[in-house]
């Protein structure tokens, strides 16, 4: 991720469907977006990538976060713009980042958490060999003061070694 991604980050993170899915709240101004990009680029526990569509336009983000090298665990999170959904972008990105993670970091487990109603993220997780581990009830704040349930998926190094490299495998996209 580079400084050139600030405008894309600002506009994308403020879209209603994205702001709803994110905690904390999206940046309120371009300086906030600059801080978000800078934090993403300079924080050792965050490894970010910008997703691009076939034209090279910004189509979302995927990042490793909450990296704990002592425990050997990291979380992956992703957001895809509505126009780029249902085309396999999230699955391809998740597979690539999962493979990169196990090949480059001393982790034993990668997990992701998504809103329980987010079937697209669930499909991408399952298509990338992430096992469903359960429901996190009232896991995060939602609109209007309600609490939202989330679902957790994970893949272990042993899973990775059995089923990868996935880039060359067929399957759900």
C-alpha positions as CSV (number, residue, x, y, z in Angstrom):
1,X,0.0,0.0,0.0
2,X,1.3,3.4,-0.9
3,X,0.5,7.0,-0.3
4,X,-1.3,7.0,-3.7
5,X,-4.0,4.8,-2.1
6,X,-5.2,7.6,0.3
7,X,-8.0,8.9,-1.9
8,X,-9.2,5.4,-2.7
9,X,-9.1,4.5,1.0
10,X,-11.0,7.6,2.0
11,X,-13.8,7.1,-0.5
12,X,-14.0,3.4,-0.1
13,X,-13.9,3.3,3.7
14,X,-16.7,5.8,3.9
15,X,-19.2,3.9,1.7
16,X,-22.2,2.8,3.7
17,X,-21.7,-0.9,3.2
18,X,-18.1,-0.7,4.3
19,X,-18.6,1.7,7.2
20,X,-21.2,-0.7,8.5
21,X,-18.8,-3.6,8.5
22,X,-15.8,-1.7,10.1
23,X,-14.8,-1.0,13.6
24,X,-13.5,1.6,14.3
25,X,-15.5,4.2,12.3
26,X,-14.1,5.2,8.9
27,X,-11.9,8.3,8.5
28,X,-13.9,11.5,8.6
29,X,-11.5,13.5,6.4
30,X,-8.6,13.1,4.0
31,X,-6.1,13.5,6.9
32,X,-7.8,10.6,8.7
33,X,-7.5,8.5,5.5
34,X,-3.8,9.5,5.4
35,X,-3.4,8.4,9.0
36,X,-5.1,5.1,8.2
37,X,-2.9,4.4,5.2
38,X,0.2,5.4,7.2
39,X,-0.7,3.2,10.1
40,X,-1.3,0.3,7.8
41,X,2.0,0.8,6.1
42,X,4.1,1.4,9.2
43,X,2.5,-0.8,11.9
44,X,4.6,-4.0,12.3
45,X,1.5,-6.1,13.1
46,X,-0.4,-5.0,9.9
47,X,0.5,-6.2,6.4
48,X,-1.8,-4.5,3.9
49,X,-2.5,-4.9,0.1
50,X,-4.8,-3.0,-2.2
51,X,-6.9,-5.2,-4.4
52,X,-7.2,-4.1,-8.1
53,X,-9.8,-5.1,-10.7
54,X,-8.8,-6.2,-14.2
55,X,-8.4,-2.5,-15.2
56,X,-6.0,-1.7,-12.4
57,X,-8.6,0.3,-10.5
58,X,-8.9,-0.1,-6.7
59,X,-11.3,-2.8,-5.8
60,X,-10.7,-3.3,-2.1
61,X,-8.2,-4.2,0.6
62,X,-6.9,-7.3,2.2
63,X,-4.5,-7.3,5.2
64,X,-3.0,-9.3,7.9
65,X,-3.7,-7.8,11.3
66,X,-3.3,-8.7,15.0
67,X,-0.1,-10.6,14.1
68,X,1.3,-12.3,17.1
69,X,4.7,-13.9,16.3
70,X,5.0,-15.4,19.8
71,X,1.7,-17.3,19.5
72,X,2.2,-17.9,15.7
73,X,-1.2,-16.5,14.9
74,X,-2.5,-13.7,12.6
75,X,-5.9,-12.5,11.4
76,X,-6.7,-11.7,7.8
77,X,-9.4,-9.2,6.8
78,X,-10.7,-8.1,3.5
79,X,-13.2,-5.6,1.9
80,X,-14.2,-5.6,-1.7
81,X,-16.1,-2.8,-3.5
82,X,-19.6,-3.8,-4.6
83,X,-18.8,-3.6,-8.3
84,X,-16.0,-6.2,-7.9
85,X,-18.0,-8.7,-5.8
86,X,-19.1,-12.2,-7.0
87,X,-16.2,-12.4,-9.4
88,X,-13.8,-14.4,-7.3
89,X,-11.6,-11.5,-6.3
90,X,-11.9,-12.1,-2.5
91,X,-11.2,-15.8,-2.9
92,X,-8.2,-15.2,-5.1
93,X,-6.8,-12.6,-2.8
94,X,-7.4,-14.7,0.3
95,X,-5.7,-17.7,-1.3
96,X,-2.7,-15.6,-2.3
97,X,-2.3,-13.9,1.0
98,X,-2.8,-17.2,2.9
99,X,-0.1,-18.8,0.8
100,X,2.2,-15.8,1.2
101,X,1.6,-15.8,5.0
102,X,2.5,-19.5,5.5
103,X,5.6,-19.2,3.2
104,X,6.9,-16.0,4.8
105,X,5.9,-15.8,8.4
106,X,6.4,-18.2,11.3
107,X,2.6,-18.6,11.9
108,X,0.8,-21.8,12.7
109,X,-2.8,-20.4,12.3
110,X,-4.5,-17.7,10.2
111,X,-8.1,-16.8,11.1
112,X,-10.8,-14.5,9.8
113,X,-14.0,-13.1,11.3
114,X,-16.9,-11.9,9.3
115,X,-20.4,-10.6,10.1
116,X,-22.7,-13.6,10.3
117,X,-24.9,-12.4,7.5
118,X,-21.9,-11.8,5.1
119,X,-22.3,-14.9,2.9
120,X,-19.7,-13.6,0.4
121,X,-16.9,-13.6,3.0
122,X,-18.0,-17.0,4.2
123,X,-17.9,-18.4,0.7
124,X,-14.4,-17.0,0.1
125,X,-13.2,-18.5,3.4
126,X,-14.6,-21.9,2.6
127,X,-13.3,-21.9,-0.9
128,X,-9.8,-21.1,0.5
129,X,-9.9,-24.1,2.9
130,X,-10.7,-22.1,6.0
131,X,-12.7,-24.3,8.4
132,X,-15.7,-22.8,10.1
133,X,-15.0,-22.8,13.8
134,X,-18.1,-21.2,15.3
135,X,-20.3,-18.2,16.0
136,X,-19.0,-15.3,18.1
137,X,-22.3,-14.0,19.7
138,X,-22.7,-10.2,20.0
139,X,-19.1,-9.9,18.9
140,X,-19.1,-6.3,17.7
141,X,-21.3,-3.1,17.7
142,X,-23.6,-2.6,14.9
143,X,-25.8,0.3,13.7
144,X,-28.3,1.8,16.1
145,X,-26.7,0.3,19.2
146,X,-27.4,-3.3,18.3
147,X,-24.8,-6.1,18.7
148,X,-23.9,-8.2,15.8
149,X,-22.9,-11.9,15.7
150,X,-19.8,-12.9,13.8
151,X,-18.5,-16.2,12.4
152,X,-14.9,-17.3,12.7
153,X,-12.9,-19.4,10.2
154,X,-9.3,-20.6,10.4
155,X,-6.6,-22.5,8.6
156,X,-3.6,-24.1,10.2
157,X,-0.2,-24.7,8.9
158,X,-1.0,-28.4,8.7
159,X,-4.1,-27.6,6.6
160,X,-2.0,-25.5,4.4
161,X,0.6,-28.2,3.9
162,X,-2.0,-30.7,2.9
163,X,-3.9,-28.5,0.4
164,X,-1.6,-26.0,-1.0
165,X,-0.4,-24.4,-3.3
166,X,-3.9,-23.4,-3.9
167,X,-3.1,-21.0,-6.8
168,X,-2.9,-24.0,-9.1
169,X,-6.1,-25.7,-7.8
170,X,-9.5,-25.4,-9.2
171,X,-12.6,-24.9,-7.1
172,X,-15.0,-22.2,-6.1
173,X,-13.9,-18.7,-7.0
